[in-house]
Amino acid sequence: MARETIVEWASATKPITCVALAVLWERGALDIDDPVHHHLPEFAASGKERVSVKHLLTHTAGLTTSITKQASAAELVADICASPLRPDWVPGQRCGYNSIAMWIVAELVTRLDGRPFDQFVREEIFEVAGLDDCWLAMAPEIYERNQARIARIPGIARSGTAYWVTWGRPTGGIHGPISQLGRFYESLGCILSPDTLREMTSHHLTDVYDEVLDARLDRGLGFVLGSAAPQYGFGDRASSGTYGHGGQTWSTAFADPARDLVVAVYLNGAATAAIHADRLPRLLNALYADLADLDDLDG
């Protein structure tokens, strides 16, 4: 794998999806405490009237879908809007990693702005941050030109296929060199105002139990914060103000403002959850130790 290899960021995409919505929040198009159905009327079906935009960003909405096969974005959004919440779920009172909520976040961006979500991300995030070598919904002709650069993850049949790379999933579909993901974190101050970035990366949930991940962690708006279970965290030496997100068992990226540090990691192979929970913190702890030796990271 080379520096320019195009890799799947997987769920490390999610902060970018949430930052896209934050751009519109900053411009006054919505408020994070708005009920989702104020901007997406059909979302109120099946008892979801109390779900707010903030619930989507903190994984406390409890959304469901009946779709279990490949489907278009329009089909997925329509089904999520029509589907009920998880049984006995009260929005905001329980936490459970809710990947499908990102489809609704992306749909809100499209409804409020008018541009397709992938176009909004390119124009409002990628171009602002200088990310000129990554894609959400890579065009087929670009895919054809870049096949030799696209990594295939052993054992993951869909990895690197035209369908997967061109789909444009707001849940985890960005592909590009891992260095571009690091540049996203370096450039957040160019995308959002200091106040908005501070709100996105503040503790909205602290030491909450995630019923899907079966782990305790802190959450901002679209970001995992500070200390978390090993497979979701940033190592033992990351400061409490660190924010970021991982993707499957092969990618993670974060910013540690107290250390003036951005880290983006891609591991060239999937792993079991147990192996990943061991290898990721070991790698990040070693990285912090090496940087401390080189540059007195701990002051």
C-alpha positions as CSV (number, residue, x, y, z in Angstrom):
1,M,0.0,0.0,0.0
2,A,1.3,3.4,-1.0
3,R,0.6,6.9,0.3
4,E,-1.7,7.6,-2.7
5,T,-3.6,4.3,-2.3
6,I,-7.4,5.0,-2.2
7,V,-8.9,3.3,0.8
8,E,-12.4,2.9,2.2
9,W,-12.8,5.2,5.3
10,A,-15.9,3.2,6.4
11,S,-17.6,4.8,9.4
12,A,-14.7,7.4,9.8
13,T,-17.0,9.0,7.2
14,K,-19.6,9.8,9.8
15,P,-18.1,13.0,11.2
16,I,-18.0,14.4,7.7
17,T,-21.7,13.7,7.2
18,C,-22.4,15.4,10.5
19,V,-20.2,18.4,9.8
20,A,-22.1,18.9,6.5
21,L,-25.2,19.4,8.6
22,A,-23.4,21.6,11.0
23,V,-22.5,23.9,8.0
24,L,-26.2,24.5,7.5
25,W,-26.9,24.8,11.3
26,E,-24.2,27.6,11.4
27,R,-26.0,29.4,8.5
28,G,-29.3,29.3,10.3
29,A,-31.1,26.7,8.1
30,L,-32.0,24.6,11.2
31,D,-31.4,24.2,14.9
32,I,-30.0,20.9,16.3
33,D,-32.9,20.8,18.8
34,D,-35.5,21.0,16.0
35,P,-37.7,17.9,15.6
36,V,-36.6,16.1,12.4
37,H,-40.1,16.2,11.0
38,H,-40.0,20.0,10.9
39,H,-37.7,19.7,7.9
40,L,-38.7,16.2,6.7
41,P,-42.5,15.9,7.3
42,E,-42.8,12.2,6.4
43,F,-40.3,11.3,9.1
44,A,-43.0,11.8,11.8
45,A,-44.7,8.5,10.8
46,S,-44.8,5.6,13.2
47,G,-44.3,7.6,16.4
48,K,-41.1,9.4,15.6
49,E,-42.4,13.0,16.3
50,R,-40.1,13.4,19.3
51,V,-36.8,12.6,17.4
52,S,-34.7,15.7,17.1
53,V,-31.7,16.5,14.9
54,K,-29.5,16.2,18.0
55,H,-30.7,12.7,18.6
56,L,-29.5,11.7,15.1
57,L,-26.0,13.2,15.8
58,T,-25.7,11.5,19.3
59,H,-27.0,8.1,18.3
60,T,-29.9,8.4,20.7
61,A,-32.7,8.3,18.1
62,G,-33.3,4.6,17.9
63,L,-34.2,4.4,14.2
64,T,-34.9,1.2,12.4
65,T,-35.3,0.0,8.8
66,S,-36.9,-3.1,7.3
67,I,-34.6,-3.1,4.3
68,T,-32.0,-5.9,4.5
69,K,-30.7,-5.9,0.9
70,Q,-29.1,-3.4,-1.4
71,A,-31.3,-0.4,-2.0
72,S,-31.1,3.1,-3.4
73,A,-30.8,6.2,-1.1
74,A,-34.4,7.2,-1.8
75,E,-35.6,3.7,-0.9
76,L,-33.6,3.7,2.3
77,V,-34.8,7.1,3.4
78,A,-38.4,6.4,2.6
79,D,-38.2,3.1,4.6
80,I,-36.5,4.7,7.6
81,C,-39.1,7.5,7.6
82,A,-41.9,4.9,7.6
83,S,-40.4,2.6,10.2
84,P,-41.0,2.7,14.0
85,L,-38.4,3.3,16.6
86,R,-36.7,0.4,18.4
87,P,-39.0,-1.3,20.9
88,D,-39.4,0.7,24.2
89,W,-37.1,3.4,22.9
90,V,-37.4,7.0,24.1
91,P,-35.3,9.3,22.0
92,G,-32.5,10.9,24.0
93,Q,-32.8,8.6,27.0
94,R,-30.9,5.6,25.6
95,C,-27.8,5.4,23.3
96,G,-27.3,2.8,20.6
97,Y,-25.0,3.2,17.6
98,N,-27.4,4.0,14.8
99,S,-25.6,4.1,11.5
100,I,-28.8,4.5,9.5
101,A,-29.4,7.8,11.1
102,M,-26.7,9.2,8.8
103,W,-29.1,8.6,5.8
104,I,-31.5,11.0,7.5
105,V,-28.8,13.5,8.3
106,A,-27.8,13.5,4.6
107,E,-31.4,13.8,3.5
108,L,-31.8,16.9,5.7
109,V,-28.8,18.5,4.0
110,T,-30.3,17.8,0.6
111,R,-33.8,19.1,1.6
112,L,-32.5,22.2,3.2
113,D,-29.8,23.1,0.7
114,G,-31.1,21.6,-2.6
115,R,-27.9,20.1,-3.8
116,P,-27.3,16.3,-3.8
117,F,-25.5,15.3,-0.7
118,D,-22.3,14.2,-2.4
119,Q,-22.1,17.6,-4.3
120,F,-22.6,19.5,-1.0
121,V,-19.9,17.5,0.7
122,R,-17.5,18.1,-2.2
123,E,-18.2,21.9,-2.5
124,E,-18.6,22.8,1.2
125,I,-16.1,20.4,2.8
126,F,-13.6,18.8,0.3
127,E,-12.9,21.9,-1.7
128,V,-12.7,24.1,1.4
129,A,-10.3,21.7,3.0
130,G,-8.2,21.0,-0.1
131,L,-9.3,17.4,-0.2
132,D,-8.8,16.9,-4.0
133,D,-8.2,13.1,-4.0
134,C,-11.2,11.7,-2.2
135,W,-14.8,11.0,-3.1
136,L,-18.3,10.3,-1.7
137,A,-20.0,8.6,-4.7
138,M,-17.0,8.4,-7.0
139,A,-18.1,8.9,-10.6
140,P,-17.9,5.7,-12.7
141,E,-15.4,7.2,-15.1
142,I,-13.1,8.2,-12.2
143,Y,-13.4,4.7,-10.8
144,E,-12.3,3.2,-14.1
145,R,-9.3,5.5,-14.2
146,N,-8.3,4.7,-10.6
147,Q,-8.9,1.0,-10.2
148,A,-5.2,0.3,-9.8
149,R,-5.1,2.7,-6.8
150,I,-8.1,1.4,-5.0
151,A,-7.4,-1.0,-2.1
152,R,-9.2,-4.3,-1.8
153,I,-9.7,-5.5,1.8
154,P,-9.0,-9.3,1.9
155,G,-12.1,-11.2,2.9
156,I,-14.5,-8.4,2.2
157,A,-16.2,-9.2,-1.1
158,R,-17.7,-5.8,-1.7
159,S,-14.4,-3.9,-1.0
160,G,-13.2,-2.0,-4.0
161,T,-16.0,-2.9,-6.3
162,A,-17.6,-0.4,-8.6
163,Y,-20.9,-0.6,-6.8
164,W,-19.4,0.0,-3.4
165,V,-17.1,2.8,-4.3
166,T,-19.6,4.7,-6.4
167,W,-22.7,4.3,-4.1
168,G,-22.0,7.4,-1.9
169,R,-23.2,6.1,1.5
170,P,-23.3,8.9,4.1
171,T,-22.8,6.1,6.7
172,G,-19.3,5.2,5.5
173,G,-18.8,5.6,1.8
174,I,-15.9,8.0,1.4
175,H,-12.9,6.7,-0.4
176,G,-9.5,8.4,-0.6
177,P,-5.9,8.3,0.7
178,I,-5.9,8.1,4.5
179,S,-3.8,11.3,4.6
180,Q,-6.8,13.2,3.2
181,L,-8.9,12.1,6.2
182,G,-6.2,13.6,8.4
183,R,-6.3,16.8,6.4
184,F,-10.1,17.0,7.1
185,Y,-9.3,17.2,10.9
186,E,-6.6,19.7,10.3
187,S,-9.0,21.9,8.3
188,L,-12.1,21.8,10.5
189,G,-11.3,25.4,11.6
190,C,-11.7,26.4,7.9
191,I,-15.0,24.7,7.5
192,L,-16.8,25.7,10.8
193,S,-16.6,28.7,13.1
194,P,-14.8,28.2,16.4
195,D,-18.1,28.3,18.3
196,T,-19.7,25.6,16.0
197,L,-16.7,23.4,16.2
198,R,-16.6,23.7,19.9
199,E,-20.2,22.7,20.2
200,M,-19.7,19.7,17.8
201,T,-16.8,18.5,19.9
202,S,-18.1,19.2,23.4
203,H,-19.4,16.4,25.6
204,H,-23.1,15.9,24.9
205,L,-23.1,12.4,26.4
206,T,-20.6,11.4,29.1
207,D,-19.7,7.8,30.0
208,V,-22.9,6.6,28.3
209,Y,-23.5,2.9,27.7
210,D,-24.0,2.2,24.0
211,E,-26.4,-0.7,23.7
212,V,-25.3,-1.6,20.2
213,L,-21.5,-1.3,20.7
214,D,-21.7,-2.8,24.2
215,A,-19.3,-0.2,25.4
216,R,-19.1,3.0,27.4
217,L,-18.0,6.2,25.7
218,D,-18.4,9.9,25.5
219,R,-20.1,11.5,22.5
220,G,-20.2,14.9,20.9
221,L,-22.3,15.7,17.8
222,G,-21.0,13.2,15.3
223,F,-17.7,12.6,17.1
224,V,-16.5,10.1,19.7
225,L,-14.7,12.0,22.5
226,G,-11.9,11.4,25.0
227,S,-11.6,8.0,26.5
228,A,-13.6,5.2,25.2
229,A,-13.5,1.4,25.0
230,P,-10.2,0.4,23.4
231,Q,-11.6,-0.4,19.9
232,Y,-13.4,2.9,19.7
233,G,-10.9,5.2,21.5
234,F,-7.7,7.0,20.8
235,G,-5.2,5.3,23.0
236,D,-4.3,5.8,26.7
237,R,-2.3,9.0,26.2
238,A,-4.8,11.0,24.2
239,S,-6.1,14.1,26.0
240,S,-9.7,14.3,27.3
241,G,-10.5,16.8,24.6
242,T,-9.6,14.4,21.7
243,Y,-12.4,13.9,19.1
244,G,-12.6,11.6,16.1
245,H,-14.2,8.4,14.8
246,G,-13.2,4.9,13.6
247,G,-14.3,2.9,10.7
248,Q,-14.9,-0.9,10.9
249,T,-11.7,-2.5,12.1
250,W,-9.3,-0.8,9.6
251,S,-9.5,3.0,9.9
252,T,-9.5,5.7,12.5
253,A,-8.8,9.4,12.7
254,F,-8.8,12.0,15.4
255,A,-7.6,15.4,16.5
256,D,-6.0,15.9,19.9
257,P,-6.0,19.7,20.4
258,A,-4.1,19.7,23.6
259,R,-1.2,18.0,21.8
260,D,-1.7,20.0,18.6
261,L,-1.9,16.6,16.9
262,V,-4.0,14.9,14.2
263,V,-3.7,11.2,13.6
264,A,-5.2,9.2,10.7
265,V,-4.6,5.5,10.6
266,Y,-5.5,2.8,8.0
267,L,-4.8,-0.9,8.8
268,N,-4.4,-3.0,5.7
269,G,-6.7,-5.8,6.7
270,A,-9.9,-6.4,8.6
271,A,-9.8,-8.1,12.0
272,T,-12.1,-9.6,14.6
273,A,-13.4,-7.2,17.2
274,A,-11.2,-8.8,19.8
275,I,-8.0,-8.5,17.7
276,H,-8.9,-4.9,16.8
277,A,-9.5,-4.0,20.5
278,D,-6.0,-5.1,21.2
279,R,-4.1,-3.9,18.1
280,L,-5.6,-0.4,17.8
281,P,-4.7,0.9,21.3
282,R,-1.3,-0.7,21.1
283,L,-0.6,1.1,17.8
284,L,-1.9,4.5,19.1
285,N,0.0,4.2,22.4
286,A,3.2,3.4,20.5
287,L,2.6,6.4,18.2
288,Y,2.2,8.7,21.2
289,A,5.3,7.3,22.8
290,D,7.4,7.8,19.7
291,L,6.2,11.4,19.3
292,A,6.9,12.1,22.9
293,D,10.5,10.9,22.4
294,L,10.9,13.0,19.3
295,D,9.2,16.2,20.4
296,D,8.6,16.2,24.1
297,L,4.8,15.7,23.5
298,D,4.0,15.6,27.2
299,G,5.7,18.9,27.8
